[in-house]
Amino acid sequence: NVGIGTQTPTVKLDVKGTISGDTITASSDYRLKEDITPLLLEEYSVDKINPVYFKFKNSGKESIGVIAHELQEYYPFLVEGEKDGEKTQTVNYNGLIGVLIKEIQYLKMRVKLLENKIESKQI
């Protein structure tokens, strides 16, 4: 394990602090995946996710995100570690992007249906 800003790295690359770069990517090639299924709104929704504003204790830096153990209740596969465990918990924020895209698609569809309904009443 390699640590930057820490003497005790707990994963292959453990960085304490801000990471900056022109582009950060995550593996997403279909050849790396199996059991691919579309997201269903009934199962994957933002409704129970609690976004929060906070400051990091060690730096005072302001941020917005979620609390790992709260997200773990609904999306356990997006959280590493356990609440109050030996290591602090981490969140796979990239995994939330699919849920957000699905919700936006649904909202756009609903807006279009409502707009069409209003237009048809005006005729």
C-alpha beads as a LAMMPS data file, in Angstrom:
LAMMPS data file: protein, C-alpha beads

123 atoms
122 bonds

1 atom types
1 bond types

-500.0 500.0 xlo xhi
-500.0 500.0 ylo yhi
-500.0 500.0 zlo zhi

Masses

1 110.0

Atoms # bond

1 1 1 0.000 0.000 0.000
2 1 1 1.157 3.518 -0.822
3 1 1 0.183 6.543 1.226
4 1 1 0.264 10.218 0.344
5 1 1 -0.355 12.454 3.336
6 1 1 -0.618 9.407 5.594
7 1 1 1.892 7.143 7.292
8 1 1 -0.628 4.295 7.504
9 1 1 -2.204 3.641 4.084
10 1 1 -5.136 1.225 4.288
11 1 1 -5.678 0.605 0.549
12 1 1 -3.401 0.349 -2.527
13 1 1 -3.315 4.159 -2.916
14 1 1 -4.432 6.098 0.150
15 1 1 -4.432 9.876 -0.290
16 1 1 -5.306 12.233 2.548
17 1 1 -6.030 15.624 1.050
18 1 1 -7.134 17.004 -2.303
19 1 1 -6.436 15.216 -5.579
20 1 1 -6.272 17.373 -8.699
21 1 1 -6.025 16.415 -12.338
22 1 1 -7.266 17.323 -15.784
23 1 1 -9.299 14.125 -16.074
24 1 1 -10.187 11.377 -13.627
25 1 1 -11.784 8.258 -15.080
26 1 1 -13.254 5.027 -13.782
27 1 1 -13.401 1.664 -15.545
28 1 1 -16.707 1.326 -17.384
29 1 1 -16.112 -0.873 -20.446
30 1 1 -18.911 -3.368 -21.102
31 1 1 -16.317 -6.135 -21.325
32 1 1 -15.620 -5.706 -17.626
33 1 1 -19.271 -6.087 -16.619
34 1 1 -21.826 -8.867 -16.298
35 1 1 -25.473 -9.162 -15.249
36 1 1 -26.179 -5.749 -16.839
37 1 1 -29.790 -4.630 -16.247
38 1 1 -31.568 -1.276 -16.559
39 1 1 -32.235 0.628 -13.348
40 1 1 -35.822 0.528 -12.118
41 1 1 -37.133 3.671 -10.429
42 1 1 -38.850 1.562 -7.783
43 1 1 -35.486 0.137 -6.695
44 1 1 -33.051 2.953 -7.464
45 1 1 -34.215 6.399 -6.491
46 1 1 -32.734 9.516 -4.940
47 1 1 -35.702 9.843 -2.580
48 1 1 -33.982 8.270 0.423
49 1 1 -30.534 9.762 -0.175
50 1 1 -29.752 12.565 2.275
51 1 1 -27.433 15.148 0.674
52 1 1 -25.642 17.308 3.244
53 1 1 -23.337 20.331 3.474
54 1 1 -20.359 19.813 5.782
55 1 1 -16.802 20.810 6.643
56 1 1 -13.984 18.292 6.900
57 1 1 -12.637 18.215 10.454
58 1 1 -8.964 17.953 9.467
59 1 1 -8.913 20.832 6.957
60 1 1 -12.052 22.882 7.530
61 1 1 -12.704 22.550 3.777
62 1 1 -16.365 22.931 2.854
63 1 1 -18.083 20.283 0.762
64 1 1 -21.377 18.679 -0.178
65 1 1 -22.048 14.958 -0.255
66 1 1 -23.646 12.154 1.700
67 1 1 -22.923 10.354 4.962
68 1 1 -21.527 6.916 4.129
69 1 1 -23.450 4.866 6.691
70 1 1 -26.742 6.536 5.684
71 1 1 -26.159 5.701 2.011
72 1 1 -25.103 2.173 2.985
73 1 1 -28.605 1.514 4.298
74 1 1 -30.041 1.812 0.760
75 1 1 -27.028 1.201 -1.494
76 1 1 -24.620 -1.016 0.476
77 1 1 -22.571 -1.819 -2.647
78 1 1 -21.644 1.882 -3.012
79 1 1 -20.032 2.071 0.443
80 1 1 -16.799 0.476 1.619
81 1 1 -16.313 -0.247 5.295
82 1 1 -18.678 -0.417 8.222
83 1 1 -20.093 2.275 10.468
84 1 1 -17.787 2.914 13.432
85 1 1 -15.368 0.298 12.080
86 1 1 -11.601 0.395 12.437
87 1 1 -11.250 2.183 9.072
88 1 1 -13.327 5.169 7.981
89 1 1 -16.002 4.527 5.371
90 1 1 -15.748 5.611 1.730
91 1 1 -18.426 6.236 -0.929
92 1 1 -18.341 5.359 -4.622
93 1 1 -19.840 8.648 -5.814
94 1 1 -19.456 7.550 -9.458
95 1 1 -21.977 4.803 -8.698
96 1 1 -24.575 7.438 -7.803
97 1 1 -24.366 8.989 -11.269
98 1 1 -26.482 6.214 -12.818
99 1 1 -29.233 6.808 -10.259
100 1 1 -29.175 10.547 -10.976
101 1 1 -29.322 10.000 -14.746
102 1 1 -32.306 7.656 -14.380
103 1 1 -34.145 10.181 -12.181
104 1 1 -33.481 13.011 -14.673
105 1 1 -34.731 10.865 -17.557
106 1 1 -37.897 10.092 -15.624
107 1 1 -38.473 13.754 -14.725
108 1 1 -37.941 14.845 -18.333
109 1 1 -40.510 12.258 -19.463
110 1 1 -43.003 13.483 -16.846
111 1 1 -42.507 17.134 -17.878
112 1 1 -43.058 16.224 -21.528
113 1 1 -46.256 14.321 -20.682
114 1 1 -47.555 17.218 -18.587
115 1 1 -46.702 19.743 -21.301
116 1 1 -48.527 17.620 -23.882
117 1 1 -51.520 17.360 -21.545
118 1 1 -51.643 21.151 -21.118
119 1 1 -51.289 21.731 -24.873
120 1 1 -54.107 19.303 -25.687
121 1 1 -56.469 21.100 -23.252
122 1 1 -55.776 24.434 -24.946
123 1 1 -56.904 23.151 -28.347

Bonds

1 1 1 2
2 1 2 3
3 1 3 4
4 1 4 5
5 1 5 6
6 1 6 7
7 1 7 8
8 1 8 9
9 1 9 10
10 1 10 11
11 1 11 12
12 1 12 13
13 1 13 14
14 1 14 15
15 1 15 16
16 1 16 17
17 1 17 18
18 1 18 19
19 1 19 20
20 1 20 21
21 1 21 22
22 1 22 23
23 1 23 24
24 1 24 25
25 1 25 26
26 1 26 27
27 1 27 28
28 1 28 29
29 1 29 30
30 1 30 31
31 1 31 32
32 1 32 33
33 1 33 34
34 1 34 35
35 1 35 36
36 1 36 37
37 1 37 38
38 1 38 39
39 1 39 40
40 1 40 41
41 1 41 42
42 1 42 43
43 1 43 44
44 1 44 45
45 1 45 46
46 1 46 47
47 1 47 48
48 1 48 49
49 1 49 50
50 1 50 51
51 1 51 52
52 1 52 53
53 1 53 54
54 1 54 55
55 1 55 56
56 1 56 57
57 1 57 58
58 1 58 59
59 1 59 60
60 1 60 61
61 1 61 62
62 1 62 63
63 1 63 64
64 1 64 65
65 1 65 66
66 1 66 67
67 1 67 68
68 1 68 69
69 1 69 70
70 1 70 71
71 1 71 72
72 1 72 73
73 1 73 74
74 1 74 75
75 1 75 76
76 1 76 77
77 1 77 78
78 1 78 79
79 1 79 80
80 1 80 81
81 1 81 82
82 1 82 83
83 1 83 84
84 1 84 85
85 1 85 86
86 1 86 87
87 1 87 88
88 1 88 89
89 1 89 90
90 1 90 91
91 1 91 92
92 1 92 93
93 1 93 94
94 1 94 95
95 1 95 96
96 1 96 97
97 1 97 98
98 1 98 99
99 1 99 100
100 1 100 101
101 1 101 102
102 1 102 103
103 1 103 104
104 1 104 105
105 1 105 106
106 1 106 107
107 1 107 108
108 1 108 109
109 1 109 110
110 1 110 111
111 1 111 112
112 1 112 113
113 1 113 114
114 1 114 115
115 1 115 116
116 1 116 117
117 1 117 118
118 1 118 119
119 1 119 120
120 1 120 121
121 1 121 122
122 1 122 123
